[in-house]
Amino acid sequence: MPSIRIGSFITAIFAVSLISHYFFYYSFTRFFRITDAPRRHFLMGVFIFLSVSFIIATFVAHSYENAFTRAFYFGTGFWLGLLVNLMMACLAGWLATWATRLAGHSPNTVIIGSMVFGMALLYSVYGIWNASNPRVTNVNISIRNLPDGWEGRTIVQLSDVHLGHVYKTDFLKKVVDKVNSLHPDMVVITGDLFDGMDGKLSEMVGPLDDLQAPDGVYFITGNHETYLGVDEAFAALGKTKVTILNDEVRDIGGLQLVGISYPKRGQNIDLYKTITSLKGFVKGKPTILLYHAPLHIDEARRAGVNLQLSGHTHKGQIFPVVFITDMVYKQYAYGLHKIGDYSIYTTDGVGTWGPPMRTGNSPEIVDIHLSKAHE
């Protein structure tokens, strides 16, 4: 069954890609009045290749690590993001064309096409810059029965860094420097540290040893670690000072930190049973849960979790994909939400997957300030 679902998903993505590329081909040739058969056939061939290029690049990059595969993966990822913006540009171009005709004028489609496609390209370039410059988001969290020793202290959350062919050591160094400037007491990494690609993982994670957090640095897996291979991820992090929480509980100054690994493909998880059956777990003790996706909210609440820290959604990453993540994860797609004694914060993450750009939002490092809730 899992293989059938994966095959269906890839088929659906391929179909959407083909339709999108054909729409762009149709619009491009008409805006720029390309009518001769040789050029049209050439463009059709180019767009057919581009429609499958990212899928090909993903498989190639997963198996090989070299300058060519990195460039191929980056280029096809950029095209994927640019295509989304080009779709919006095509719609804007056709609306401008029809509006001009309704006004009784003959539209200059070459000028219209040049303007809308040029803006799409500039918007995409901005998206690359935006994705490379994570900001700090300050969040205040109150927890019932918070130990006195944790009053006013801070936890920094990192998620979805996606180290791999696009984001490498230099990017992680920049993130680590920003984290250290916040002087956190603890750092938690809530999954998808890796992009699911093979490579020199141990070299990439070296900057994590420079994190300065007196109460430790903790990591849980996300879905991309399962694509990469959990053992490979653990082996790379095992050479750093990062503490891996693989369905484990740690008591840190009276605060209970629970780390639950992301389920592997085809597996289901009962989060309530998983948490309450963990060795050392004490229900009713102030508890922070690290779980990659903003799911199983009711189960976490029943288990007595006070704060759940998640990521995974990227808040859509690229406009207008944000509307899809909102439909899937509803109010938990991003930000802070509180239900009684339970709170959840879903971050949009630090890195990107696929298109190396962010146009729907900005990447973030989350600086969480803890306080005791008033009875």
N, C-alpha and C positions, 0 to 999 in steps of 0.2 A: 504493500500500500504506500509506504513513504516514497518509493521510487516512482510510482504512478503519479503521486501528487507533484513531485519535483518535475517530472516530464511534462505534466499538464501546465505547470507554472512557466517552464521554459518556452513551451509552445505558445502560451498566451502572450508572453513578453515578445517573442519573435513576431507574432501576428500584429501586435500593437506597433512594433518598430517598423515593420514593412508598410503599414498604413500611414504612419507618420512621415516616413521618408517619401512615400509616393505623393502625399499631399504637398510636401515641400518641393519636390521635383515639379509637380504640376504648377504650383504657384511661381516658382523661380523661372521656369521656361516662359510663362506668360507675362510676368512682370517685365522680363528683359527681352521679350519678343524673340526667343530662340526657336526658329522654325525648321532649320535644315536638319535632315535626318542624321548625318554623322555626329553632330554635336549632341543632339538629343539622345542618341544611342549611347554615346560616351558617358553623358551625365547619368543616364539610367543605370549603367553598369557601376559607376562610382557609388551611387546611392544604394544599390543593392548590396554592394560590399560593406558600406558603412552601416547598413541595417543589422548586420551580424558581427560587425567588427569588435564590439565590446564583449560579446559572448566569447568570441575566439580569444581575445586578449586575456580574459579572465582565466580560461583554461591554460593558456600558454604561460601566463605569469605565475600561475600556481605551481607549475612544473619546473620553470627555469628562472634563474636570477642572473640577469646581465643587463647591460646598458640598452640593448635593443628591446628586450621585453618590458623594461621600465618605461622607455619612451613610448612604446606601442600602447601600453596600459594607460599611461597618462593621456596620450593623444586621443585614444578612443573614448576615455572617460570624459575628457573635455568636450569632445563632439557630442556625446550623449546629453550633457548639460546644455550645450549650445543649441542642440536640436529642440529642446523644450522651449527655449527662448525664441527660436526661429518659428516655432508653431504659433506662438503668441504674435510674433511679428507678421506672419502670413495673415492671420485673422485681422490684425490692425490694417494691413495693406489692402485687403479686400474690402473692409469697411470704408476706408478712405476712397477707394476706387468707386464703390457703389454710391457713396455720398456725393462725390463729384459729378457722377452721371445724373443723379437725381436733381442736382442743382443746375443741370442743363449745360454742363461743360464736358469737354473731352479730357479724361485724365491722362497725365503723363506717367504711365506705369513704371518707366525706368527710374524716374525721380522718386516716386513713391517706394518702389522696391529698394532703391539704394538707401533711402532714409530709414525704413523700418528694419532692414537687415543690418545696417550699420549700427543702429541703436541696440539691436539684439547682441551684436558682437561686443560692444562697449559694456553692456550690462553683464555679459559673461566674464569679461576681463575683470570687472569690478568684483564679481563673485569669487574669482580666484584670490584676489587680494584680501577680500573679506574673510575667506576661509583660512587664510594664513595668519590671521591676527585675532586670536581669541581674547575676549574681554572677561572681566571679573564680574560675577553676579553675586550680590550680597543677599543672604536669606536669613531671617530670624525665625528660630524654631523654639517653641516652649514645650517642655516634656514634664509630665506629672511625675513626681518623686525623683526628679533628676538629682543625682548625688551632689552634695554641696561642692565637692571638688571639681565638678564640671560646670558650675555656674559661670557664665561669661566666657567660656572657652570656645575654641573653634575647630571645625572639621572642614577640610577642603575635599570636595568631590571632583574626581576626574572620570570621564566616561567616553567611550567611543573615540579613542585616539586614532585607531586604525593605522598603526605603524605597519609599513610595508613598502610597496613600490613608489608611493607618493610621499607619505610622511615618514621621515627617517630620523636619524640621530639629531641633526641640527634643529628640527622642529621640536623634538622632545626636550632638548636643552632649553629652548626658549620657554616652553611650558613650565619646566621645572624652576627656572629662574623666577617666573611670575608667581608660582606657588610659594616659593621661599620668601618672596617679598611680603607675603601675607602673614608670615609667622604662624602657621597652623599648629595646633596641638596634635592633630591626627590627619592623615591623608587616606582616602579610600578610593579605589579604582573599580568602578562598577561595570566591568566587562568590555569586550571588544577593544582591548588594548592593541591587539594585532588585527590585521586586515584579512586574515585567512590565507595569506600567501606564504610560501616557503621562502627561506632566505637566511641571512646571518642574524638570527633573532637575538642572540646573546650580545652582539655588538650594538644593536638598536636600543636595547633596554639599559645600557650602561648608565645613562644620566639619572636613572631612578635612584641610584645609590647616593646622588647628591641631594635628594629630598631631605629637608630638615623638619622632622616632626617627632617630638619627644615621646609621644604615645604610639608611634609606629605608622607603617604604611601597609595597607591591606588590599588584597586583590581577590575578585571573584571572576569567573568566566562569563563570557557572553556567547551569543550564537556564532560569532566569527572564530572564536577559539575552537568550537566544535568542528568548523570547516577545516581549520588548520590542523587540528589534532591536539587535544587537550594535553597529552603527554609532552608534546613539543613545547607548548606554551609553558607548562610547569617546569620543564628542564631549563628553559631560558631564564625564567624568573627565579629558579632555585639558586642561581649564581649571584643574585642580588640580595639586598636586605629586605625586600618585599616579603610580607607574610601572606601566603596563599590560604584562603579560607574555602575549603572544599567541603561544603556541608558541615560547618564547624561553628562553635561558639567560643568567644573569648570574653573574659571579664576584664574590663579595663577601668580600674578605679571605681568599681561599682556600677559601671555602665556595661550592659550586655550587648556585644556586637555579634550578630548572626550573619554568616556569609553562606548563601545558597548558590551552588553552581547551576548554570543554565542547562536544561535537559538536552540530551543528545537527540539527533533526528529520530523521530518515531516514538520518542518517549513522552509520557505524560507525567505531570507532577501534581501531587496533592500537597500544597504548600503548608497547610495546617499540620498534617501528619508529619511532614518532613521536619518542620521546625520543632514541634513538641516532642518528637522522638529523639532529638539530638542529645548526645551525652553532655550533661552539664547545664542544659537549658532550664531556667527557672521562670515559670509563668508568673507574671505580675511584677517582675523586676524590670526597671526601665531598659527598653530594648530598641536597638537600631538594627534594621534589616537591610542587608545589601542584596538586591536581586535585580538582574540586568533589565528586565522588561517591566513596564508598569501594569502588571497583571496580578490576578489572584488577590485583589484588594480585600474582599470579605474574609478570605482564609487568613490573611496576615492579621487582620483586626481580631479575629477569633483567637489567634495565637497570642494576642497581647502585645503585638508590635506597636511601639509608640511613633517610630519614624521609619519609613521605607525610602531608600534611596535607589533610584532607577535611572536608566537612560534609554538606549535602543532606538528611539523614534526619530532622532535628529530634528525633531519638530518639522519634518518634511524636507528639510535641507534646501530644496529648490522650489520657488514659487512656480506653479500653484499646487505642488505636491502636498503642501501643508494641509490642504483641505482633505486629502486622503487619510493622512495620519489622524486628523481630528475625527474623521468618521470611524476609524478603526479603534482608536484608544479613547475617544470622546474627551471628557474633561481632563483625563490623566495624560494626555499626549505631551503636555509640557507644563512646568511650573509647580507651584505649591498648592496643595489641597488638604483640607483638614476635615475629619469626621470624628467628632467627640475627642477621645484621647489619642486618636490615630492621625498621623500626618504622612503625606507622601510628597516627595519632590522628584520630578522627572526632569532631568537636564537634557538639553538638545545636543550635548556632547562637545568635544574639543576638535575632532577631526571630521573627515568626510568619507563616504563610501561611494564608489562609482565616479560620478562627476566630481572633480576636485574643486568644487565651488560651492558657495552658499549665497543664494539670492533670497531665500525665504526667511532668513534669520541670521544671527551672528553666533559663532561658536563661543562656548563659555567655559570658564573655570568657576566652580561654585564654592563660595566662601560662606559656610554655615555657622551662625552664631547661636549658641545654646543658652537657654535660660530655663528656670523652673516655672512651670505653670502654676498660677494661683488657684488654690482650691475653691 
